[in-house]
Amino acid sequence: MTKYGLYGKFTVKEGERDTLVDILLEAAESMENLDECEIYAVNISDDEPASVFVYEVWSNENAHQASLSLEATQTLIKRARPIITEMERISTLKPRGGKGISTHSY
């Protein structure tokens, strides 16, 4: 199966970026035991003070979709939704390898 990668951008209400970062870092922590989630990196940019960027690599697209229905994920989404003003999928990717990306299939 082909690995599945996403690069997304969340725009938040003024002054709420750190709140969303904390929520997304909780999401990353909740995925520590999911072998199918290889990378869940939360990033910010000095150039965009109301934005948070997330880079994800999954064993496959189905694993990513399944993660969205987990109770922990749903709880975090409910907490984040009120402060998010826009979500943008910058790109869907097909990771080929590199540091942090496994070479085996699940």
N, C-alpha and C positions, 0 to 999 in steps of 0.2 A: 504494500500500500504506500501511497505517496504521503509524505509528511505534509502537515497543514500549518501555515503560518499566517498571522494577522498583524497588521500594524495599524493601530487605531488612535484616534484623538478625541478626547473629551474636553469640551469647553464648559466652564462652570461659572456660577454667579460670582460677582466681584468679592474677593476676599475668602473664597471657599476652596482654593486650590489645595492647600495643605490638608483640609478635611478629606477631600477626595483621594489625595495621595495616601492618607492613613487607611481609608477604606480599601483601596486597591492593594495596598501592602498586606492587609488582612486577607484579601482574596488570594494573593500569592502564597501566603503562609498556609492557607487552607488547602492549597494544591500540592503541598510538599509531598504528600503520600500518594498522589496520583501519578503513577509511572507514565501515563499517556501525556502528561503535561511536562514537556522538557524545559521550556523557558517561559517565564511570565515576568517580564521586566517592566517596571514602572519608571517613567522618566519625566522630567520637567525641562523647560527651556527658559532661559532668562529673556529671550525675545518674545515669549508669549506667556505673560504672567497669569492668564486665566485658563491655561490649557495643561492637560496631562496626557502624555503619550504612553501607550502600552504596546509592547512587542511580545507576541506569544508564538510558541512553536509547540505543536501537538503531534502525536503519532499519526493522527488522521483527522479528517473533518468530523467524522461521527463522534470521536472522543471529545472534541470541542463542544459540539452540540449537546452531548450528554452532560457535560459539566455545567451547562446553564440551568439544568433542572435540579441540581443538587440543592438540598435545603440550605446549606451554608451560603451558596452562591445567591440564592433567592433572597435571603436575609440581607446580604450586602447590597444587592441591587435595590431593594426597598429603601435602604439607608441613603444610597447615592442618588437615586432618581430626583429628589426634590432640589438638589443643588446643581444638577447637570442641565445646561441650556442647549447643548448640541452634542451630537455624536457623529463622528465621521470615520468611515473605514477608509483609511488612506490607501491601503493595498492588501490584497490577499496574495500570499506568497507560497511558493513550493520550495521549502528549504532543502538544500542539497548536502549540507554538512558543515563542519566547522566546530570550534570549541563550544562545548555545551550541548551539542546536538548529537544524539546517539546514531549509530549506523545500523542498529537492529530494528526489526519490525515487531509490533505487538500483535 
